[in-house]
Amino acid sequence: MSSHSHMPGQQPAGPQPLPGVDSIIAVGSGKGGVGKTTLAVNLAIALARLGYKVGLLDADVYGPNVPLMLGTTMAPNVVGERRILPPERYGLKVISVGFLSPGDKPLVWRGPMLHSIVKQFLSEVEWGQLDYLIIDLPPGTGDVVISLVQTVPVTGAVIVTTPSDVSLQDARKAIEMFRQVKVDILGIVENMSFFVCPHCQHEIDVFSKGGGERTAKQFDVPFLGSIELSPDIRKGGDSGQPVVLDGDQSPHAKSLFAFTHRVIERTKEVQESAGGSVIEIQ
């Protein structure tokens, strides 16, 4: 990125790269309740399991569920001049508003405060060397996304939807929003795509089928895969032991690892077309 000349003491204009962080991936959705945090957490852990250095930033300030899904309430340490050391869990460096205000008390924050907390989590946390920083966004198309793209160059966005028409309509809004703020869309992933009956192994389409793929075609964005509606995936999140910890041979984690591999491929494509650095598999 070209650095604009600026006066001493002035902040440089525009998003500034995070030193040592190769790719910043935003995980968003047009609406709540589609399993966005579940996918962000499993994506981050799957990347770590594949040998990458990964950070997870929970920017969902209204419903910070990452601590619950990782089974940890460890508070970050502050070192030196306002530097935050993120706790580590399952090979991830993690930061969340949930660490700062544990419990059920809801946070009532206005736009400027949201902007400052996102900035703080990006610039004052000691992320170190990372291949991927995964950012779990709040649902919808609001202030946090704007703050994010104004602060750092986002490599690409993953949009989570379910096959239901309402969710797909909101996914379309999310696509348009990311396009407006000039963030590359890595693709759409369809969560709760189908349910496999434990007795007869037959696939049941609880929320209809194929909508994510159709929407991806319609908007000319890649389709990153279908994740089944599985009690094991839910239990993994509720118990703080996400299902990908069982490895890519586990039946319930296979679709999540396939999705992760697609995200890796798409990130490389986006970086290559931008002439950026490409992460090599270790």
C-alpha atoms as one frame of an Amber mdcrd trajectory, in Angstrom:
protein
   0.000   0.000   0.000   1.361   3.420  -0.871   2.092   5.488   2.202   0.854
   9.044   1.933   3.208  11.687   3.220   1.812  13.233   6.367   2.877  15.826
   8.881   4.658  14.671  12.054   2.149  13.872  14.777  -0.660  13.311  12.260
  -2.252   9.906  11.922  -1.677   8.465   8.438  -4.882   8.448   6.406  -6.761
   5.291   5.544  -6.551   1.725   6.828  -3.144   0.694   8.170  -1.888  -2.910
   7.911  -1.426  -4.746  11.214   2.283  -5.534  11.539   2.899  -9.288  11.328
  -0.673 -10.183  10.299  -0.895 -11.638   6.761  -4.664 -11.988   6.251  -7.645
 -10.428   7.985 -10.887 -12.307   7.349 -14.248 -10.916   8.449 -17.064 -13.388
   9.123 -20.410 -11.646   8.744 -24.105 -12.269   8.227 -27.068 -10.121   7.366
 -29.018 -11.361  10.378 -28.541 -13.079  13.726 -29.272 -16.709  14.493 -27.513
 -18.224  11.478 -24.589 -19.712  13.419 -22.046 -17.083  12.386 -19.984 -17.282
  15.597 -20.059 -21.096  15.488 -18.537 -20.998  12.007 -16.004 -18.268  12.903
 -14.782 -20.260  15.931 -14.605 -23.583  14.066 -12.879 -21.906  11.098 -10.243
 -20.364  13.380  -9.542 -23.634  15.215  -9.492 -25.660  11.968  -6.901 -23.229
  10.532  -4.789 -23.642  13.685  -5.123 -27.431  13.382  -3.844 -27.186   9.817
  -0.671 -25.542  11.100  -1.407 -21.841  10.661  -0.878 -19.123  13.275  -4.349
 -17.759  14.006  -5.990 -14.982  16.002  -9.723 -14.650  16.704 -11.213 -11.227
  17.376 -14.771 -11.255  18.709 -16.164  -7.958  17.399 -19.751  -8.983  18.169
 -19.946  -6.491  21.022 -23.678  -6.975  21.655 -23.554 -10.762  21.946 -19.948
 -11.825  22.531 -20.359 -15.617  22.488 -16.769 -16.542  21.629 -15.701 -17.043
  25.301 -18.579 -19.512  25.835 -17.781 -21.425  22.643 -14.109 -21.664  23.584
 -14.932 -22.579  27.180 -12.799 -19.819  28.672 -13.270 -16.576  30.607  -9.564
 -15.765  30.938  -8.987 -12.030  31.252  -6.349 -10.521  28.968  -3.237  -9.069
  30.603  -2.224  -5.466  30.037   1.504  -4.887  29.626   3.521  -1.702  29.301
   1.871   1.263  27.671  -1.647   0.066  26.877  -0.653  -3.197  25.219  -3.113
  -6.063  25.646  -1.832  -9.650  25.729  -4.603 -11.871  24.314  -5.351 -15.125
  26.134  -4.597 -18.313  24.170  -7.008 -21.208  23.756  -6.844 -24.238  21.434
  -3.835 -22.695  19.687  -5.636 -19.385  19.023  -4.903 -15.908  20.328  -8.327
 -14.596  21.345  -9.821 -11.265  22.352 -13.472 -10.574  23.169 -15.588  -7.970
  24.905 -16.923 -11.008  26.779 -13.585 -11.188  28.629 -13.988  -7.573  29.762
 -17.626  -7.777  30.869 -18.288 -11.415  31.780 -21.775 -12.506  32.764 -25.207
 -11.629  31.462 -25.096  -7.849  31.738 -25.774  -6.467  28.260 -23.508  -3.741
  26.949 -25.256  -0.627  25.720 -22.796   1.126  23.438 -23.194   3.896  20.921
 -21.423   4.177  17.562 -18.301   6.101  18.662 -17.668   3.666  21.539 -18.016
   0.730  19.155 -15.510   2.358  16.834 -12.996   2.827  19.642 -13.310  -0.743
  20.984 -12.792  -2.221  17.501  -9.782   0.039  16.957  -8.390  -0.909  20.352
  -8.788  -4.632  19.726  -7.002  -4.267  16.410  -4.179  -1.912  17.256  -3.492
  -2.347  20.990  -3.550  -6.161  21.150  -0.212  -7.970  20.830  -1.216 -10.264
  17.969   2.382 -11.094  17.040   2.949 -13.021  13.798  -0.330 -14.361  12.401
  -1.228 -16.050   9.131  -4.920 -15.333   9.731  -6.855 -12.989  11.972 -10.509
 -14.077  11.962 -12.981 -11.365  12.962 -16.447 -12.382  14.145 -18.661  -9.416
  13.241 -21.993  -8.514  14.822 -24.974  -9.561  12.688 -26.361  -7.005  10.278
 -24.742  -4.157   8.401 -23.754  -1.545  10.948 -21.066   0.626  12.512 -18.602
  -2.118  13.422 -18.022  -3.090   9.782 -17.391   0.544   8.828 -14.943   0.938
  11.756 -13.172  -2.234  10.748 -12.579  -1.304   7.115 -11.503   2.216   8.086
  -8.912   0.836  10.501  -7.262  -2.113   8.724  -7.174  -3.545   5.196  -9.581
  -6.507   5.319  -8.442  -9.318   2.998 -11.919 -10.691   2.472 -15.318 -11.473
   3.966 -17.115 -14.767   4.524 -20.914 -14.442   4.543 -22.891 -16.954   6.595
 -26.488 -17.758   5.714 -29.009 -20.545   6.211 -31.094 -21.828   3.273 -34.220
 -19.997   4.493 -35.528 -17.138   2.331 -35.350 -14.581   5.158 -31.718 -15.387
   5.867 -30.833 -15.310   2.162 -32.453 -11.910   1.745 -30.236 -10.597   4.564
 -27.177 -12.319   3.096 -27.772 -10.318  -0.092 -27.724  -7.104   1.954 -24.429
  -8.183   3.522 -22.935  -8.826   0.055 -23.976  -5.351  -1.097 -22.563  -3.767
   2.068 -19.146  -5.413   1.689 -19.092  -4.402  -1.961 -19.870  -0.794  -1.021
 -16.936  -0.666   1.413 -14.740  -2.393  -1.208 -14.020  -5.607   0.703 -13.491
  -8.721  -1.440 -16.062 -11.416  -0.770 -14.401 -14.789  -0.248 -17.805 -16.435
  -0.599 -21.044 -17.598   0.991 -21.271 -20.571   3.323 -24.659 -22.182   3.959
 -25.053 -23.225   7.595 -27.780 -25.581   8.928 -27.982 -26.787   5.358 -29.484
 -30.221   5.987 -30.037 -32.649   8.834 -28.936 -36.290   8.678 -31.425 -38.528
  10.489 -29.411 -40.513  13.061 -31.643 -43.578  12.511 -31.971 -43.906   8.741
 -29.062 -41.617   7.667 -31.461 -39.868   5.297 -30.853 -36.144   4.626 -33.755
 -33.899   5.667 -33.915 -30.301   4.395 -35.172 -28.486   7.485 -34.859 -24.959
   6.072 -35.288 -25.705   2.338 -32.213 -26.391   0.221 -29.718 -24.920  -2.202
 -30.541 -21.265  -1.526 -26.974 -20.396  -0.555 -25.617 -21.809  -3.788 -28.270
 -20.028  -5.877 -27.562 -16.716  -4.127 -23.826 -17.162  -4.680 -24.437 -17.711
  -8.425 -26.848 -14.795  -8.645 -24.340 -12.390  -7.060 -21.338 -13.948  -8.779
 -19.550 -14.876  -5.545 -18.031 -18.278  -4.743 -19.960 -20.881  -2.748 -17.828
 -22.094   0.160 -19.875 -25.146   1.100 -22.769 -26.493   3.140 -22.558 -27.214
   6.861 -25.091 -29.680   8.240 -27.489 -28.955  11.095 -25.912 -31.221  13.684
 -26.513 -31.627  17.421 -22.781 -32.345  17.761 -21.827 -28.957  16.299 -24.238
 -27.239  18.712 -23.067 -29.292  21.715 -19.458 -28.523  20.835 -20.181 -24.797
  20.956 -22.245 -24.972  24.146 -19.651 -27.075  25.970 -16.660 -24.961  24.919
 -15.197 -27.802  22.839 -15.877 -26.998  19.173 -16.372 -30.031  16.971 -13.280
 -29.427  14.783 -11.122 -30.323  17.797 -11.977 -33.952  16.880  -9.956 -33.585
  13.653 -10.874 -33.661   9.974 -11.773 -37.370  10.004 -14.585 -36.809  12.491
 -17.884 -37.159  10.565 -19.340 -33.971  12.066 -16.215 -31.910  11.400 -15.653
 -32.927   7.765 -17.854 -30.230   6.223 -16.227 -27.593   8.476 -12.716 -28.614
   7.359 -13.855 -28.616   3.701 -15.187 -25.074   4.232 -11.855 -24.084   5.859
  -9.870 -25.379   2.869 -12.094 -23.324   0.534 -11.454 -20.210   2.643  -7.681
 -20.836   2.385  -7.934 -21.197  -1.409 -10.066 -18.082  -1.801  -7.763 -16.018
   0.438  -4.807 -16.980  -1.773  -6.746 -16.072  -4.936  -7.716 -12.667  -3.555
  -4.166 -11.932  -2.391  -2.661 -13.046  -5.689  -5.044 -10.881  -7.694  -4.159
  -7.945  -5.413  -0.457  -8.732  -5.857  -0.113  -9.331  -2.122   1.865 -11.892
  -0.187   0.685 -15.476  -0.380   0.735 -17.743   2.643   2.428 -21.075   2.020
   1.002 -24.197   3.628   3.329 -25.460   6.298
